[in-house]
């Protein structure tokens, strides 16, 4: 969505009609609910620019803003709604206009047929604006409660197998570990390759489930967390490190293992070449083994940018590709050298 003046006015004006009749305490309640639900919605440069213009903010006011929740936290909801109810309403309208899970409200204002929306929400839309918004808040709270209940539910255990949860956004990386875990590669009952054949059931945990379990201290199975997931920073700092090379570190503390990659440490002269040589000996997909070192050298990348119609996005994407290589390396190395020890500990 492009946050143009025209689109901003069409959505905000429609939302204003719904929010305008609300009392300050109603605004505060909705701000509070959505603050909890907007932690995961990142502020890109376009949204930041839009917010800066709409809310008449200075760059200093927005320092450190990363998510939609930061927009709400910038305003003390209780003080704002008491002293400046209209400003609170404007803030609420802004957040409702820009971020999930408030797309239902934006969709309502954009003209979704009542019957369609009623079927989605499970209640009638024939209500006052104040009552309708309160129903939407209740609906969202029910959605969150149902999701958390599902996250809290114990994972099924298969006879003779140990559960291993894997937290990653990379489907190919998940399939890579799944292939290794399910492969019958042990040389004998005494010589185990990776994990004992037929003893591990690999689970895919979405990041939100990992966050919920870690926050509620209910991680009751072995978990491997890949990369910059939420609630992983302290674990990375405190884990007992079992491998640290080429900018790749992994280890574990309790039930949680972490694989972390630092691009800065692979930029050294000759480091990436040595890394790539080892990666190519591993059972990784061929696309992961391709040489990505061009953009590791920013001076080389700058020369290429001046000589060819290369975009800044391409530089970012190739850095992402190198980091992806590092995670494949770390996970495969973990499987062959330390996974069974982690599961047994």
Residue frames relative to the residue before (quaternion, step in Angstrom):
aa qw qx qy qz dx dy dz
X 1.0000 0.0000 0.0000 0.0000 0.00 0.00 0.00
X 0.2795 -0.7422 0.5860 0.1660 3.58 -0.91 0.92
X 0.3033 -0.7820 0.5172 0.1703 3.59 -0.65 1.08
X 0.0629 0.8120 -0.5699 0.1093 3.53 0.42 1.28
X 0.6679 -0.4885 0.3684 0.4238 3.54 -1.27 0.31
X 0.6540 0.5310 -0.3161 0.4364 3.56 0.99 -0.86
X 0.6954 0.4519 -0.2887 0.4784 3.60 0.84 -0.96
X 0.6072 0.5617 -0.3508 0.4390 3.57 1.06 -0.73
X 0.6977 0.4779 -0.2822 0.4529 3.56 0.85 -0.96
X 0.6555 0.5298 -0.3307 0.4247 3.59 0.94 -0.84
X 0.6984 0.4408 -0.2742 0.4928 3.58 0.97 -0.82
X 0.6893 0.4956 -0.2961 0.4377 3.57 0.80 -1.00
X 0.6433 0.5231 -0.3316 0.4500 3.59 0.96 -0.81
X 0.6582 0.5010 -0.3108 0.4681 3.57 1.00 -0.82
X 0.6648 0.4989 -0.3066 0.4639 3.56 0.96 -0.85
X 0.5907 0.5889 -0.3655 0.4131 3.56 1.07 -0.74
X 0.6267 0.5496 -0.3370 0.4378 3.56 1.02 -0.80
X 0.6809 0.4766 -0.2863 0.4767 3.58 1.10 -0.69
X 0.7492 0.4366 -0.2170 0.4483 3.55 0.92 -0.96
X 0.5648 0.6836 -0.3707 0.2762 3.56 1.06 -0.78
X 0.7143 0.4580 -0.2658 0.4576 3.60 1.00 -0.76
X 0.4998 0.6852 -0.4215 0.3209 3.59 1.24 -0.11
X 0.4449 -0.6508 0.5466 0.2824 3.52 -1.21 0.63
X 0.6775 -0.5084 0.3342 0.4134 3.63 -1.16 0.52
X 0.6700 0.5011 -0.3248 0.4411 3.61 0.88 -0.84
X 0.6135 0.5403 -0.3457 0.4606 3.59 1.13 -0.58
X 0.6304 0.5225 -0.3193 0.4771 3.56 1.02 -0.82
X 0.6494 0.5305 -0.3147 0.4449 3.57 0.93 -0.92
X 0.6465 0.5301 -0.3190 0.4464 3.56 0.95 -0.89
X 0.6953 0.4696 -0.2792 0.4671 3.57 0.85 -0.95
X 0.6060 0.5386 -0.3535 0.4666 3.60 1.01 -0.74
X 0.6648 0.5181 -0.3017 0.4457 3.57 0.93 -0.90
X 0.6575 0.5114 -0.3132 0.4561 3.58 0.93 -0.89
X 0.7315 0.4306 -0.2568 0.4621 3.56 0.79 -0.98
X 0.5413 0.6001 -0.4104 0.4225 3.59 1.16 -0.41
X 0.6667 0.5014 -0.2952 0.4657 3.58 1.01 -0.83
X 0.7375 0.4449 -0.2191 0.4585 3.54 1.11 -0.74
X 0.6928 0.4992 -0.2802 0.4386 3.59 1.21 -0.20
X 0.3201 0.7695 -0.4952 0.2453 3.60 1.24 0.28
X 0.7437 0.4542 -0.2310 0.4326 3.57 0.95 -0.87
X 0.6286 0.5639 -0.3426 0.4117 3.60 1.21 -0.23
X 0.3024 -0.8129 0.4800 0.1314 3.52 -0.25 1.36
X 0.3664 -0.6966 0.5731 0.2281 3.53 -1.20 0.66
X 0.1736 -0.7691 0.6057 0.1075 3.58 -0.55 1.11
X 0.7223 -0.4506 0.2926 0.4355 3.58 -1.29 0.21
X 0.6308 0.5491 -0.3381 0.4317 3.58 1.03 -0.75
X 0.6706 0.4851 -0.2964 0.4766 3.56 0.95 -0.89
X 0.6332 0.5343 -0.3380 0.4464 3.59 0.98 -0.82
X 0.6468 0.5165 -0.3173 0.4629 3.57 0.97 -0.88
X 0.6503 0.5236 -0.3090 0.4555 3.54 0.96 -0.91
X 0.6714 0.4974 -0.2941 0.4641 3.58 0.90 -0.94
X 0.6285 0.5505 -0.3327 0.4373 3.55 0.98 -0.86
X 0.6948 0.4671 -0.2719 0.4744 3.55 0.92 -0.94
X 0.7007 0.4934 -0.2777 0.4341 3.57 0.87 -1.00
X 0.7738 0.3378 -0.1751 0.5064 3.58 0.91 -0.90
X 0.3865 -0.7576 0.4531 0.2670 3.57 1.37 0.12
X 0.3007 0.7653 -0.4987 0.2742 3.53 0.81 1.10
X 0.3953 -0.6654 0.5725 0.2707 3.53 -1.35 0.30
X 0.6679 -0.4957 0.3590 0.4234 3.56 -1.22 0.41
X 0.6307 0.5535 -0.3341 0.4292 3.58 1.01 -0.81
X 0.6215 0.5526 -0.3401 0.4390 3.58 1.10 -0.70
X 0.7507 0.4194 -0.1974 0.4707 3.56 1.10 -0.74
X 0.3689 0.7374 -0.4906 0.2819 3.60 1.24 0.07
X 0.8115 0.2461 -0.1919 0.4941 3.55 -0.82 0.99
X 0.4914 0.6492 -0.4485 0.3686 3.60 1.20 -0.12
X 0.0286 -0.8142 0.5795 -0.0212 3.55 -0.75 1.07
X 0.8128 0.1735 -0.0510 0.5538 3.57 1.01 -0.83
X 0.6858 -0.4572 0.3635 0.4342 3.55 -1.34 0.14
X 0.6023 0.5740 -0.3615 0.4208 3.58 1.06 -0.68
X 0.6110 0.5569 -0.3534 0.4378 3.59 1.10 -0.63
X 0.5766 0.5743 -0.3733 0.4455 3.57 1.15 -0.60
X 0.6949 0.4648 -0.2682 0.4786 3.54 0.91 -0.97
X 0.6698 0.5122 -0.3143 0.4362 3.60 0.90 -0.87
X 0.5400 0.6261 -0.4018 0.3938 3.58 1.18 -0.47
X 0.7275 0.3357 -0.1988 0.5645 3.54 1.18 -0.61
X 0.3715 -0.6802 0.5775 0.2566 3.57 -0.91 0.89
X 0.3842 -0.7800 0.4377 0.2288 3.58 -0.18 1.30
X 0.6870 0.4904 -0.3068 0.4398 3.58 0.85 -0.93
X 0.6848 0.4677 -0.2834 0.4816 3.58 0.94 -0.88
X 0.6570 0.5326 -0.3125 0.4325 3.53 0.97 -0.91
X 0.7006 0.4627 -0.2829 0.4638 3.56 0.87 -0.91
X 0.6491 0.5120 -0.3222 0.4613 3.59 1.13 -0.57
X 0.7819 0.3503 -0.1762 0.4846 3.57 0.81 -1.02
X 0.8117 0.1172 -0.0171 0.5719 3.57 1.02 -0.84
X 0.1033 -0.8500 0.5139 0.0520 3.59 0.51 1.15
X 0.6466 0.5187 -0.3427 0.4421 3.60 0.98 -0.71
X 0.6299 0.5224 -0.3335 0.4681 3.58 1.05 -0.75
X 0.6287 0.5290 -0.3296 0.4650 3.57 1.05 -0.76
X 0.6484 0.5086 -0.3168 0.4697 3.56 0.97 -0.84
X 0.6412 0.5260 -0.3281 0.4522 3.58 0.98 -0.82
X 0.6433 0.5150 -0.3168 0.4697 3.56 1.03 -0.81
X 0.6378 0.5238 -0.3206 0.4647 3.56 0.96 -0.87
X 0.6485 0.5163 -0.3147 0.4624 3.58 0.89 -0.91
X 0.6405 0.5423 -0.3227 0.4377 3.57 0.97 -0.88
X 0.6943 0.4683 -0.2780 0.4705 3.56 0.86 -0.97
X 0.6396 0.5236 -0.3255 0.4590 3.57 0.98 -0.84
X 0.6604 0.5372 -0.3062 0.4261 3.58 1.05 -0.75
X 0.8047 0.4050 -0.1427 0.4100 3.55 0.97 -0.86
X 0.8299 0.2777 -0.0891 0.4756 3.57 0.97 -0.68
X 0.4467 -0.5735 0.5915 0.3487 3.56 -1.25 0.46
X 0.6049 -0.1061 -0.7805 -0.1171 1.67 -2.30 0.97
X 0.4478 0.7166 -0.4315 0.3158 3.58 1.20 0.45
X 0.3520 0.7525 -0.4908 0.2624 3.57 1.23 0.26
X 0.5503 0.5992 -0.3987 0.4232 3.58 1.17 -0.51
X 0.6712 0.4840 -0.2963 0.4768 3.56 0.94 -0.90
X 0.6565 0.4973 -0.3149 0.4717 3.58 0.92 -0.88
X 0.6391 0.5288 -0.3188 0.4586 3.56 1.02 -0.81
X 0.6093 0.5539 -0.3392 0.4550 3.54 1.05 -0.80
X 0.7146 0.4550 -0.2537 0.4669 3.53 0.87 -0.99
X 0.6524 0.5127 -0.3155 0.4604 3.58 1.17 -0.50
X 0.6537 -0.5764 0.2978 0.3897 3.57 1.25 0.07
X 0.2621 0.7442 -0.5671 0.2366 3.60 1.03 0.61
X 0.5207 -0.6515 0.4380 0.3356 3.62 -0.79 0.91
X 0.5857 -0.6167 0.3990 0.3426 3.57 -0.96 0.92
X 0.6627 0.5267 -0.3196 0.4257 3.58 0.88 -0.94
X 0.6453 0.5207 -0.3121 0.4637 3.56 1.00 -0.88
X 0.6982 0.4692 -0.2767 0.4645 3.56 0.83 -1.00
X 0.6070 0.5537 -0.3510 0.4492 3.58 1.07 -0.70
X 0.6486 0.5167 -0.3137 0.4624 3.57 1.02 -0.83
X 0.6463 0.5209 -0.3145 0.4604 3.55 1.04 -0.81
X 0.7662 0.3970 -0.1956 0.4658 3.54 0.82 -1.05
X 0.3898 -0.7419 0.4668 0.2825 3.56 1.11 -0.57
X 0.7417 0.2960 -0.2534 0.5459 3.60 1.13 0.46
X 0.6091 -0.5800 0.4053 0.3584 3.55 -1.22 0.46
X 0.3766 -0.7282 0.5297 0.2176 3.54 -1.13 0.67
X 0.4922 0.6554 -0.4354 0.3724 3.57 1.28 0.07
X 0.4274 0.6698 -0.4795 0.3725 3.55 0.25 1.29
X 0.6069 -0.5245 0.4305 0.4138 3.54 -1.30 0.21
X 0.6552 -0.5113 0.3597 0.4241 3.63 -1.13 0.43
X 0.6499 0.5219 -0.3223 0.4488 3.57 0.94 -0.87
X 0.6921 0.4677 -0.2757 0.4756 3.58 0.89 -0.95
X 0.6292 0.5487 -0.3343 0.4373 3.58 1.00 -0.78
X 0.6772 0.4816 -0.3000 0.4685 3.57 0.89 -0.91
X 0.6370 0.5159 -0.3323 0.4665 3.57 1.02 -0.69
X 0.6262 0.5176 -0.3357 0.4768 3.59 1.10 -0.65
X 0.6360 0.5270 -0.3253 0.4604 3.56 1.04 -0.79
X 0.6276 0.5216 -0.3261 0.4772 3.57 1.04 -0.79
X 0.6578 0.5032 -0.3075 0.4686 3.58 0.92 -0.91
X 0.6303 0.5320 -0.3303 0.4588 3.55 1.00 -0.85
X 0.6729 0.4904 -0.3037 0.4631 3.58 0.89 -0.93
X 0.6276 0.5295 -0.3372 0.4604 3.58 1.02 -0.76
X 0.6444 0.5122 -0.3204 0.4687 3.60 1.04 -0.75
X 0.6227 0.5364 -0.3337 0.4617 3.57 1.05 -0.79
X 0.6610 0.5010 -0.2982 0.4724 3.56 0.95 -0.93
X 0.6546 0.5152 -0.3165 0.4537 3.59 0.92 -0.89
X 0.6578 0.5022 -0.3115 0.4669 3.60 0.97 -0.85
X 0.6469 0.5197 -0.3156 0.4603 3.57 1.00 -0.84
X 0.6755 0.4905 -0.2927 0.4663 3.58 0.91 -0.91
X 0.6118 0.5395 -0.3468 0.4631 3.58 1.09 -0.70
X 0.6473 0.5043 -0.3131 0.4782 3.58 1.04 -0.79
X 0.6467 0.5165 -0.3175 0.4629 3.58 1.01 -0.78
X 0.6851 0.4986 -0.2803 0.4511 3.57 1.04 -0.79
X 0.5458 0.6410 -0.3970 0.3655 3.58 1.18 -0.48
X 0.5091 -0.6723 0.4496 0.2946 3.57 -0.88 0.97
X 0.4637 -0.6722 0.5037 0.2818 3.57 -1.03 0.80
X 0.5391 -0.6356 0.4515 0.3187 3.53 -1.01 0.85
X 0.2142 -0.7698 0.5905 0.1132 3.55 -1.04 0.81
X 0.2629 -0.7586 0.5786 0.1437 3.56 -0.87 0.99
X 0.5898 -0.5984 0.4132 0.3512 3.56 -1.02 0.83
X 0.8423 0.1822 -0.1529 0.4836 3.54 -0.91 0.98
X 0.7052 0.4333 -0.2688 0.4925 3.59 1.25 0.07
X 0.3203 -0.7135 0.5911 0.1973 3.52 -1.26 0.58
X 0.4064 -0.7083 0.5208 0.2488 3.56 -0.94 0.86
X 0.0191 -0.7631 0.6460 0.0074 3.55 -1.09 0.80
X 0.1915 -0.7950 0.5690 0.0869 3.58 -0.53 1.20
X 0.1561 -0.7857 0.5970 0.0438 3.55 -1.00 0.91
X 0.1275 -0.8043 0.5794 0.0330 3.59 -0.67 1.13
X 0.3280 0.7180 -0.5509 0.2708 3.56 -0.39 1.25
X 0.4034 -0.6910 0.5423 0.2563 3.55 -1.23 0.53
X 0.6193 0.5664 -0.3193 0.4401 3.57 1.32 -0.24
X 0.3400 -0.7698 0.5082 0.1833 3.58 -0.35 1.26
X 0.6509 0.5202 -0.3245 0.4476 3.61 0.95 -0.82
X 0.6405 0.5176 -0.3244 0.4654 3.58 1.01 -0.76
X 0.6238 0.5251 -0.3326 0.4737 3.59 1.04 -0.77
X 0.6784 0.4888 -0.2917 0.4644 3.58 0.89 -0.93
X 0.6005 0.5597 -0.3551 0.4472 3.58 1.12 -0.64
X 0.6893 0.4537 -0.2853 0.4874 3.59 0.85 -0.93
X 0.6136 0.5544 -0.3433 0.4453 3.58 1.01 -0.77
X 0.6443 0.5218 -0.3116 0.4642 3.57 0.97 -0.88
X 0.6737 0.4929 -0.2966 0.4639 3.59 0.92 -0.90
X 0.6714 0.5131 -0.2971 0.4447 3.57 0.92 -0.95
X 0.7485 0.4176 -0.2174 0.4670 3.57 0.94 -0.89
X 0.5256 0.6496 -0.4034 0.3728 3.58 1.26 -0.16
X 0.3440 -0.7029 0.5797 0.2271 3.58 -1.02 0.77
X 0.1880 0.8296 -0.4954 0.1761 3.56 0.18 1.30
X 0.4304 0.6911 -0.4817 0.3242 3.61 1.22 0.08
X 0.4369 -0.7046 0.4974 0.2556 3.56 -0.96 0.87
X 0.7660 -0.1223 0.0809 0.6259 3.56 1.20 -0.59
X 0.6880 -0.4546 0.3362 0.4550 3.60 -1.21 0.02
X 0.6869 0.4607 -0.2758 0.4898 3.58 1.20 -0.49
X 0.7443 0.3403 -0.1968 0.5399 3.57 1.10 -0.65
X 0.0822 -0.8283 0.5539 -0.0177 3.55 -0.13 1.37
X 0.1933 -0.7529 0.6197 0.1078 3.56 -0.96 0.93
X 0.8220 0.0462 -0.0703 0.5633 3.58 -0.48 1.18
X 0.7392 -0.2671 0.2412 0.5693 3.56 -0.11 -1.32
X 0.6191 -0.5332 0.4082 0.4072 3.56 -1.20 0.45
X 0.5292 -0.6716 0.4210 0.3028 3.54 -0.75 1.10
X 0.8570 0.1792 -0.1349 0.4640 3.53 -1.02 0.89
X 0.6280 0.5722 -0.3329 0.4090 3.60 1.22 0.21
X 0.7175 0.4160 -0.2422 0.5034 3.61 1.24 -0.08
X 0.1416 -0.7474 0.6446 0.0763 3.54 -1.04 0.91
X 0.2281 -0.8069 0.5353 0.1018 3.57 -0.44 1.24
X 0.1466 -0.7874 0.5972 0.0436 3.56 -0.86 1.07
X 0.2909 -0.7255 0.5928 0.1940 3.58 -1.14 0.64
X 0.0894 -0.7835 0.6144 0.0254 3.57 -0.57 1.18
X 0.3592 -0.6899 0.5761 0.2512 3.57 -0.92 0.86
X 0.6722 -0.5289 0.3320 0.3977 3.56 -1.19 0.55
X 0.6336 0.5450 -0.3425 0.4292 3.60 0.98 -0.79
X 0.6383 0.5113 -0.3369 0.4665 3.60 1.02 -0.70
X 0.6269 0.5289 -0.3271 0.4694 3.57 1.00 -0.83
X 0.6536 0.5138 -0.3145 0.4581 3.60 0.92 -0.93
X 0.6627 0.5031 -0.3090 0.4606 3.58 0.89 -0.92
X 0.6891 0.4804 -0.2942 0.4558 3.60 0.81 -0.96
X 0.6815 0.4827 -0.3066 0.4567 3.60 0.91 -0.84
X 0.6549 0.5094 -0.3184 0.4585 3.60 1.01 -0.77
X 0.7409 0.3851 -0.2176 0.5053 3.58 1.03 -0.75
X 0.4071 -0.7431 0.4466 0.2874 3.58 1.32 0.17
X 0.4868 0.6542 -0.4299 0.3875 3.57 0.96 0.94
X 0.3067 0.7233 -0.5492 0.2848 3.58 1.03 0.77
X 0.0236 0.8530 -0.5151 0.0803 3.55 0.00 1.34
X 0.6974 0.3447 -0.2790 0.5631 3.56 1.23 0.42
X 0.6049 -0.5385 0.4171 0.4125 3.58 -1.21 0.26
X 0.0595 -0.8061 0.5881 -0.0280 3.56 -0.91 1.02
X 0.1384 -0.7410 0.6483 0.1068 3.56 -1.12 0.75
X 0.1400 -0.7992 0.5834 0.0361 3.57 -0.68 1.15
X 0.1957 -0.8148 0.5416 0.0666 3.55 -0.66 1.15
X 0.8753 0.1329 -0.0871 0.4567 3.55 -0.94 0.92
X 0.7689 -0.3956 0.2901 0.4100 3.49 -1.35 -0.42
X 0.1327 0.7955 -0.5732 0.1451 3.56 0.58 1.13
X 0.5946 -0.5533 0.4382 0.3850 3.55 -1.21 0.49
X 0.8307 0.2091 -0.1877 0.4806 3.53 -1.25 0.66
X 0.5542 0.6167 -0.3975 0.3932 3.59 1.18 0.43
X 0.5005 0.7057 -0.4127 0.2850 3.59 1.18 -0.50
X 0.6952 0.4708 -0.2899 0.4593 3.58 0.79 -0.97
X 0.6257 0.5435 -0.3319 0.4505 3.57 1.04 -0.76
X 0.6381 0.5202 -0.3167 0.4711 3.58 1.02 -0.85
X 0.6766 0.4971 -0.2918 0.4583 3.58 0.99 -0.83
X 0.7735 0.3944 -0.1844 0.4605 3.58 0.95 -0.91
X 0.5093 0.6860 -0.4205 0.3053 3.61 1.16 -0.40
X 0.4640 -0.6150 0.5545 0.3145 3.52 -1.28 0.47
X 0.3070 -0.7999 0.4912 0.1571 3.56 -0.30 1.31
X 0.1604 -0.7980 0.5777 0.0606 3.57 -0.86 1.02
X 0.7873 0.0867 -0.0551 0.6080 3.59 1.23 -0.34
X 0.1020 0.7826 -0.6054 0.1032 3.57 -0.97 0.91
X 0.3900 0.6921 -0.5074 0.3339 3.56 -0.06 1.31
X 0.8350 0.1570 -0.1442 0.5073 3.58 -1.16 0.71
X 0.6674 -0.4989 0.3097 0.4580 3.61 1.10 0.52
X 0.5981 0.5358 -0.3545 0.4791 3.57 1.32 0.11
X 0.0026 0.7874 -0.6158 0.0292 3.55 -0.82 1.04
X 0.1104 0.7733 -0.6239 0.0231 3.53 -1.08 0.70
X 0.1643 0.7492 -0.6284 0.1293 3.49 -1.29 0.49
X 0.2801 -0.7736 0.5367 0.1873 3.55 -1.20 -0.28
X 0.1016 -0.7366 0.6620 0.0938 3.48 -1.39 0.29
X 0.8151 0.0139 -0.0696 0.5750 3.57 -0.56 1.15
X 0.8145 -0.2270 0.1907 0.4987 3.56 -0.90 -0.95
X 0.6979 0.5045 -0.2503 0.4425 3.58 1.24 -0.31
X 0.1124 -0.7641 0.6338 0.0426 3.54 -0.89 1.06
X 0.1572 -0.7951 0.5830 0.0565 3.56 -1.13 0.70
X 0.1244 -0.7472 0.6476 0.0830 3.55 -1.12 0.78
X 0.0196 -0.8224 0.5652 -0.0616 3.56 -0.55 1.22
X 0.1394 -0.7956 0.5869 0.0559 3.58 -1.03 0.81
X 0.1185 -0.7809 0.6123 0.0350 3.57 -0.97 0.96
X 0.3608 -0.7758 0.4799 0.1943 3.58 -0.30 1.28
X 0.5930 0.6077 -0.3725 0.3747 3.59 1.01 -0.72
X 0.7115 0.4882 -0.2599 0.4334 3.56 1.01 -0.81
X 0.6646 0.4745 -0.3187 0.4812 3.58 1.24 -0.13
X 0.5379 0.6469 -0.3858 0.3786 3.57 1.32 -0.04
X 0.4894 0.6880 -0.4273 0.3233 3.61 1.21 -0.34
X 0.6474 -0.5463 0.3692 0.3822 3.55 -1.16 0.64
X 0.8464 0.1525 -0.1401 0.4906 3.55 -0.77 1.06
X 0.5307 0.6559 -0.4127 0.3432 3.61 1.21 -0.35
X 0.6802 0.4898 -0.3034 0.4532 3.57 0.86 -0.93
X 0.6330 0.5356 -0.3351 0.4474 3.60 1.00 -0.79
X 0.6592 0.4926 -0.3072 0.4779 3.59 0.97 -0.84
X 0.6256 0.5410 -0.3207 0.4616 3.55 1.05 -0.85
X 0.6880 0.4959 -0.2831 0.4479 3.56 0.84 -1.02
X 0.6134 0.5523 -0.3460 0.4460 3.56 1.05 -0.73
X 0.6797 0.4664 -0.2883 0.4873 3.59 0.99 -0.83
X 0.6243 0.5515 -0.3426 0.4345 3.59 0.99 -0.85
X 0.6698 0.5242 -0.2985 0.4331 3.57 0.98 -0.85
X 0.6284 0.5074 -0.3403 0.4816 3.59 1.24 -0.20
X 0.6171 0.5656 -0.3329 0.4342 3.58 1.28 -0.23
X 0.5281 -0.6374 0.4555 0.3275 3.61 -1.19 0.47
X 0.2753 0.7502 -0.5401 0.2641 3.55 0.63 1.22
X 0.6241 -0.5269 0.3992 0.4166 3.63 -1.16 0.42
X 0.5985 -0.6033 0.3896 0.3550 3.58 -1.03 0.76
X 0.6169 0.5608 -0.3537 0.4241 3.60 1.03 -0.72
X 0.6420 0.5186 -0.3186 0.4663 3.59 1.14 -0.58
X 0.6838 0.5106 -0.2801 0.4396 3.60 1.13 -0.57
X 0.4605 0.7010 -0.4435 0.3160 3.60 1.24 -0.05
X 0.5374 -0.6427 0.4524 0.3056 3.56 -1.14 0.76
X 0.0530 -0.8152 0.5767 -0.0116 3.58 -0.72 1.11
X 0.3747 0.8006 -0.4279 0.1887 3.57 1.25 0.17
X 0.4455 0.7069 -0.4622 0.2969 3.65 1.19 -0.32
X 0.7776 0.3634 -0.1946 0.4747 3.56 0.70 -1.07
X 0.4859 0.6350 -0.4585 0.3879 3.58 1.24 0.02
X 0.6915 0.3854 -0.2560 0.5547 3.56 1.21 -0.48
X 0.3185 -0.7966 0.4783 0.1875 3.59 -0.20 1.25
X 0.6153 0.5342 -0.3624 0.4524 3.62 1.06 -0.59
X 0.6369 0.5035 -0.3173 0.4901 3.55 1.02 -0.82
X 0.6457 0.5261 -0.3122 0.4570 3.55 0.98 -0.88
X 0.6495 0.5167 -0.3185 0.4579 3.59 1.02 -0.80
X 0.6387 0.5158 -0.3262 0.4686 3.58 0.99 -0.83
X 0.6487 0.5104 -0.3149 0.4685 3.56 0.99 -0.84
X 0.6460 0.5309 -0.3206 0.4450 3.57 1.02 -0.81
X 0.6699 0.4913 -0.2970 0.4709 3.57 1.08 -0.73
X 0.7173 0.4596 -0.2418 0.4646 3.56 1.11 -0.71
X 0.7956 0.2062 -0.0902 0.5624 3.58 1.10 -0.60
X 0.5609 -0.6135 0.4299 0.3524 3.62 -1.18 0.39
X 0.1884 0.7989 -0.5422 0.1798 3.57 0.73 1.09
X 0.3335 -0.7608 0.5270 0.1797 3.58 -0.99 0.75
X 0.6254 -0.5213 0.4149 0.4062 3.57 -1.25 0.42
X 0.5917 0.5865 -0.3580 0.4217 3.58 1.09 -0.73
X 0.6284 0.5434 -0.3385 0.4418 3.59 1.04 -0.78
X 0.6200 0.5301 -0.3411 0.4671 3.58 1.06 -0.75
X 0.6553 0.5086 -0.3056 0.4676 3.56 0.94 -0.90
X 0.6756 0.5178 -0.3038 0.4280 3.56 0.85 -1.01
X 0.6801 0.4774 -0.3062 0.4645 3.58 0.95 -0.79
X 0.5990 0.5238 -0.3658 0.4828 3.58 1.09 -0.55
X 0.6145 0.5298 -0.3341 0.4796 3.57 1.06 -0.74
X 0.6511 0.5293 -0.3159 0.4428 3.58 0.96 -0.89
X 0.6454 0.5058 -0.3224 0.4729 3.60 1.02 -0.78
X 0.6462 0.5082 -0.3228 0.4691 3.58 0.95 -0.84
X 0.6170 0.5390 -0.3406 0.4613 3.57 1.06 -0.72
X 0.6129 0.5383 -0.3373 0.4698 3.57 1.03 -0.79
X 0.6545 0.5283 -0.3096 0.4436 3.56 0.97 -0.89
X 0.6606 0.4954 -0.3141 0.4685 3.59 1.00 -0.77
X 0.6178 0.5221 -0.3484 0.4738 3.61 1.01 -0.71
X 0.6343 0.5268 -0.3218 0.4654 3.56 0.95 -0.91
X 0.6938 0.4989 -0.2817 0.4362 3.57 0.81 -1.05
X 0.6811 0.4892 -0.2953 0.4578 3.59 0.90 -0.91
X 0.6673 0.4895 -0.3095 0.4683 3.60 0.91 -0.86
X 0.6409 0.5114 -0.3210 0.4741 3.57 0.98 -0.83
X 0.6184 0.5440 -0.3256 0.4644 3.57 1.02 -0.86
X 0.6510 0.5313 -0.3222 0.4359 3.59 0.87 -0.96
X 0.7522 0.4289 -0.2317 0.4433 3.57 0.72 -1.02
X 0.8055 0.3490 -0.1494 0.4550 3.59 0.99 -0.76
X 0.8557 0.1619 -0.0447 0.4894 3.63 0.96 -0.67
X 0.4884 0.7066 -0.4319 0.2751 3.62 1.16 -0.31
X 0.6590 0.5020 -0.3252 0.4560 3.61 0.87 -0.84
X 0.6319 0.5221 -0.3343 0.4652 3.60 1.02 -0.77
X 0.6356 0.5267 -0.3192 0.4656 3.59 1.01 -0.83
X 0.6875 0.4870 -0.2865 0.4561 3.58 0.89 -0.90
X 0.6999 0.4795 -0.2631 0.4593 3.57 1.06 -0.75
X 0.6038 0.6060 -0.3555 0.3767 3.60 1.12 -0.65
